[in-house]
Each structure stands twice: as structure tokens, then as C-alpha cells.
């Protein structure tokens, strides 16, 4: 290989190395020169319903291209506002995470428009063994107690969001006092009652209020991604547990037509006799009787010292 070819190879390699170095330098310097902006963020973990104070806010720098929609640069625009959702430390605060009306205190700010919050008393046995947590989705089951003939059960509400369990509105919390209170609540007996607040519409609130004052309420935990609806029109009666209940009620209805028929499962005497072991009643034919004789009239007749009674039939 002659001297000229070696110089060409060496020169090409040097140019390639210089070009690669320049490209790497340009990429690193352009990344450093990305424009940063300062926005208001949470100074610590904040729970939903928190009313923002000065100590709750701090400025953080984020790339301008990555800024979320509706961020705030001015601290005054956030003071006295209420959080609708929990916010982590250093997470930028946006308009979507704040209550629309300023000055609202507490959890009431987290209630969506058109919804209402209503509380019911539950135990572990009526709330999926205590596995229901804030923001869980549940179905509400109403049970009317009483005799077997009166008892019924029905799903009255479906896919209802749990706002809070007791005073806890978060699944996890960093507040030591709140964590201790939650641990104490979990240590309670399974029969201990506690309040659970549900998010419902006004119509659902009226139905739930009527149900909890006329029977027992149970909550069924469901998958939050499952939006299917049962739409149970007819309630479940006690004849599903006692197959003979409907037969007895059917029999009673035959003797008392005013008795409301419900879950009638036996419609004839033959089925009733098979269930109860009774012998079928033997029908007897009625004998035809002769028509009654027309009434008679007795007249006393005296002939001298003789007394005679004469009978006269009444002529039609």
C-alpha cells in the first residue's frame, strides 16, 4: 500500500471521529439548554379534601414541553382552594385537581356534581369482611327480615363508589395519626358497627334511606372495571331456601282468597298431597231428597160429647 492511500484512510477516519464528536456534543448541550419553568407543586403528600395553605405549596422546575395542562405559577391562585384528589409530594397542582368553588372545606368538595353522600352502618359480615376501602365499587343488597313468608332479598343499587370508610377517605396515608387510627379500626371486632359513606344520586339516596329503615343493608364488593348491571326486577323470596314454602302458601290461598299469592309453586291438590303425604279427599255424591210435603192444618171438631181432630191439606 502506497503512502497516498494511507493518508486518505487516516484522513477519513479523523473526519468521521470529529463529526461523531460534534454530534454527541450538540445533543448533550441542547438537552441542557431545554427551557425550564417554575410551577406550584405540593410540598408534602396531601389527601383529598385538603384546604391549601402556604405551607402546603412549593415551586418546582419542570421542562416547558412537559408541563401539565392547567398548572399554576402564582401561589395566591391556589390558597384557600380544596383538593378533589390526593396529591403526592412535588406533584404539580392543576386546575382539574381543585374544587370549582373556592372556600369549600373538607370532603364535601370531593362530591361530584349531581351526586350525594349518604352513610350506612355496616360490620365486617355485611361489608365483605372489611375488604371494602375508600374508592371501592360495591353493590347494595336489601334484605327484609321476618317470617319465612315475609322475608325477601334484592339488589337495589349497583356499581356505587365508596367515598369513605369511617373518616378515612384514602386507601393509604402518610399521616402517622391517621395511620394509627386506621390500624385501630382494623383491630375492632367483626361485629362492631362503623359508618360507610356512599356516592349516590338523589333518587338512589331516597331508595337507600327507605331500605335501611325497613330491613338490613349489605354491601357486595365488585371489580371497578366491571360495568355490567344485573337490573334485578324481582326480589329473591324465601322459597329458594324452603321449596315447600310455596306449596304451603298456595294451600293457604285456597282457603283465604284475600291472602296475597307469592312464589306459588303448587297449583293442584295432587301435588299438594304428594308433598305433604295427605290422602286425597273422597268426594261423596249427594242423594236426591224428596220435596217436603205441603203443610197440614188440624181442626178440632166437637159433636156432642165427642171430640174429633180433622186434618186438611193446604191446597195450592
C-alpha positions in Angstrom: 0.0 0.0 0.0 1.5 3.3 -1.0 1.8 6.4 1.1 -1.0 8.3 -0.5 -3.7 5.6 0.3 -2.6 5.6 3.9 -3.0 9.3 4.2 -6.5 9.1 2.7 -7.6 6.4 5.1 -6.2 8.3 8.1 -7.9 11.5 7.0 -11.3 9.8 6.6 -11.1 8.2 10.0 -10.2 11.6 11.5 -13.1 13.4 9.8 -15.6 10.7 11.0 -14.4 10.9 14.6 -14.7 14.6 14.5 -18.2 14.5 13.1 -19.3 12.0 15.7 -17.8 14.0 18.5 -19.6 17.1 17.3 -23.0 15.3 17.1 -22.6 14.0 20.7 -21.7 17.4 21.9 -24.6 19.0 20.2 -27.1 16.5 21.7 -25.8 17.0 25.2 -25.7 20.8 25.1 -29.2 21.0 23.5 -30.6 18.9 26.3 -29.1 21.1 28.9 -30.4 24.2 27.2 -34.1 22.9 27.3 -36.3 25.7 28.8 -37.5 25.1 32.4 -40.4 26.8 34.0 -41.4 27.0 37.7 -44.8 25.8 38.8 -46.6 25.3 42.1 -46.5 21.8 43.5 -47.3 20.0 46.7 -44.8 20.4 49.5 -45.9 17.1 51.0 -48.4 14.4 50.4 -51.9 15.9 50.5 -55.1 14.0 50.8 -58.4 14.7 49.1 -60.4 17.4 50.8 -57.4 19.3 52.0 -57.7 23.1 52.0 -54.5 24.6 50.7 -52.3 26.8 52.9 -48.9 28.4 52.3 -47.1 25.5 54.0 -48.7 23.1 51.5 -47.1 24.6 48.4 -43.6 24.9 46.9 -42.1 25.9 43.5 -40.6 23.1 41.3 -38.9 23.3 37.9 -40.2 21.2 35.0 -39.4 21.3 31.3 -41.7 23.6 29.5 -42.6 21.0 26.9 -43.7 18.6 29.7 -45.8 20.9 31.7 -49.3 19.5 32.5 -52.4 21.4 31.4 -53.7 23.9 33.9 -50.6 24.4 36.1 -50.2 27.4 38.4 -47.2 29.7 38.8 -48.8 32.1 41.3 -49.2 30.8 44.9 -52.1 33.2 45.6 -54.2 31.5 43.0 -54.1 28.2 45.0 -54.6 29.5 48.5 -57.9 28.5 50.2 -58.7 26.1 47.4 -59.7 22.5 48.1 -58.2 19.3 46.6 -60.6 16.9 44.9 -58.0 14.2 44.6 -54.9 13.1 46.6 -51.6 14.7 45.5 -48.1 13.3 46.1 -45.1 15.4 47.2 -43.6 17.6 44.4 -46.5 16.8 42.1 -47.6 19.9 40.2 -51.1 21.2 41.1 -53.5 21.6 38.2 -57.0 23.1 37.8 -58.5 19.6 37.4 -57.4 18.6 40.9 -59.1 21.6 42.6 -62.7 22.2 43.6 -64.6 24.5 41.2 -65.8 26.7 44.1 -63.3 28.2 46.4 -63.5 28.1 50.2 -65.2 24.7 50.4 -63.9 22.9 53.5 -63.4 19.1 53.8 -64.7 16.1 52.0 -67.8 17.8 50.7 -65.6 19.3 47.9 -64.9 15.8 46.6 -68.6 15.1 45.8 -69.1 15.2 42.0 -71.9 17.4 40.7 -75.3 15.5 40.7 -74.2 13.2 43.4 -74.9 13.0 47.1 -73.1 11.3 50.1 -75.1 9.1 52.4 -73.8 6.9 55.2 -74.9 3.4 56.3 -73.9 1.3 59.3 -72.0 -1.9 58.4 -70.0 -4.6 60.0 -67.4 -7.0 58.6 -70.1 -9.5 58.0 -72.1 -7.1 55.9 -69.2 -5.4 54.1 -67.1 -8.2 52.5 -65.1 -8.9 55.7 -63.8 -5.3 55.9 -62.1 -5.5 52.5 -64.1 -2.6 51.2 -61.9 0.5 51.1 -62.4 4.2 50.0 -63.0 4.4 46.2 -64.1 0.8 46.1 -67.1 -0.1 43.9 -69.9 -2.0 45.6 -73.5 -3.3 45.0 -76.1 -2.7 47.7 -78.3 -5.6 48.8 -81.5 -5.0 50.8 -82.9 -7.8 53.0 -86.3 -7.7 54.7 -86.4 -9.9 57.7 -89.4 -11.5 59.4 -91.1 -14.8 58.9 -90.1 -17.1 56.0 -93.3 -16.0 54.2 -92.3 -12.3 54.5 -88.6 -12.4 54.0 -87.0 -11.2 50.7 -83.7 -10.0 49.4 -83.0 -7.7 46.4 -80.1 -5.8 44.8 -81.3 -2.2 44.9 -78.2 -0.3 43.8 -75.3 -1.3 41.6 -71.8 0.0 40.9 -71.8 2.5 43.8 -68.5 4.3 44.7 -67.5 4.3 48.4 -66.5 7.8 49.4 -65.1 7.0 52.9 -64.9 4.2 55.5 -65.5 6.0 58.8 -63.5 9.2 58.4 -60.9 7.6 56.1 -61.1 8.9 52.6 -57.7 7.5 51.4 -56.5 3.9 50.8 -53.0 4.9 52.0 -51.9 7.8 54.2 -48.6 9.2 55.4 -50.1 10.9 58.4 -48.9 8.9 61.5 -52.0 9.8 63.5 -54.3 8.8 60.7 -52.4 5.5 60.2 -52.7 4.7 63.9 -56.4 5.4 63.8 -56.8 3.2 60.7 -54.9 0.4 62.4 -57.1 0.7 65.5 -60.2 0.5 63.4 -59.0 -2.7 61.7 -58.4 -4.2 65.1 -62.0 -3.9 66.1 -64.3 -6.8 66.4 -66.0 -8.1 63.3 -69.4 -7.3 64.9 -68.5 -3.7 65.6 -70.5 -1.2 63.6 -68.9 1.6 61.6 -70.2 4.1 59.1 -69.6 3.8 55.4 -70.3 6.7 53.1 -71.5 6.1 49.5 -71.8 8.4 46.5 -75.3 8.1 45.0 -77.8 10.2 43.1 -80.7 11.9 44.9 -83.1 9.1 43.7 -80.7 6.4 44.9 -80.3 8.2 48.3 -84.1 8.1 48.9 -84.2 4.4 48.0 -81.3 3.6 50.3 -82.8 5.6 53.2 -86.1 3.7 52.9 -84.3 0.4 52.7 -82.0 0.9 55.7 -85.1 1.8 57.9 -87.1 -1.2 56.8 -84.6 -4.0 56.8 -80.9 -4.8 56.6 -78.3 -3.5 54.2 -75.3 -5.5 52.8 -72.5 -4.4 50.5 -71.0 -6.7 47.8 -67.5 -5.8 46.6 -67.1 -5.7 42.8 -64.4 -5.2 40.3 -64.2 -1.4 39.5 -63.6 -2.3 35.8 -66.8 -4.4 35.6 -69.6 -2.1 34.5 -72.2 -4.8 33.9 -75.6 -4.4 35.5 -77.9 -7.1 36.9 -81.1 -5.0 36.8 -82.9 -7.4 39.1 -86.6 -6.7 38.8 -88.0 -9.4 41.0 -86.7 -9.9 44.6 -85.5 -13.3 45.9 -88.0 -14.9 48.2 -87.6 -17.5 50.9 -89.0 -20.3 48.7 -85.5 -20.5 47.2 -84.3 -21.8 50.6 -87.5 -23.7 51.5 -89.0 -25.5 48.5 -92.2 -26.4 50.5 -92.9 -22.8 51.4 -94.7 -22.0 48.2 -96.8 -25.1 48.5 -98.0 -24.2 51.9 -98.8 -20.6 50.8 -100.7 -21.9 47.8 -102.7 -24.2 50.1 -103.5 -21.2 52.4 -104.5 -19.1 49.5 -107.2 -21.6 48.6 -108.8 -21.2 52.0 -108.3 -17.5 52.1 -108.6 -15.7 48.7 -107.5 -12.4 50.2 -104.1 -13.8 51.0 -101.6 -12.3 48.5 -100.1 -15.0 46.4 -96.3 -15.0 46.3 -93.9 -17.7 45.0 -96.8 -20.1 44.2 -95.2 -23.4 43.2 -98.2 -25.9 43.7 -101.3 -25.4 41.7 -103.4 -28.5 42.3 -104.4 -30.9 45.1 -102.5 -33.8 43.7 -99.1 -32.0 44.0 -100.0 -30.8 47.5 -100.9 -34.4 48.6 -97.6 -35.7 47.2 -95.6 -33.1 49.1 -97.5 -33.4 52.4 -98.4 -37.1 52.3 -102.1 -36.4 52.7 -104.7 -38.7 51.2 -106.9 -37.2 48.6 -110.3 -36.3 49.7 -113.1 -38.7 48.6 -116.0 -36.9 47.0 -119.4 -38.2 48.1 -122.4 -37.8 45.9 -125.4 -36.2 47.4 -128.7 -38.2 47.3 -131.7 -36.5 45.9 -134.2 -35.9 48.6 -138.0 -35.8 48.1 -139.6 -32.4 48.2 -141.1 -31.5 51.5 -144.8 -32.2 52.0 -147.1 -29.3 52.0 -148.1 -28.1 55.5 -151.2 -29.5 57.0 -154.0 -27.8 59.1 -155.6 -29.5 62.1 -159.2 -28.6 63.1 -160.8 -29.6 66.3 -164.5 -30.8 65.8 -166.9 -31.3 68.7 -170.0 -33.4 68.1 -171.9 -33.5 71.4 -169.6 -35.1 73.9 -167.3 -36.4 71.2 -164.1 -34.6 70.2 -162.5 -35.3 66.9 -159.5 -33.7 65.1 -159.7 -33.5 61.3 -156.6 -32.8 59.1 -156.9 -30.7 56.0 -154.1 -30.3 53.4 -153.4 -26.9 52.1 -154.5 -26.5 48.5 -152.0 -24.6 46.3 
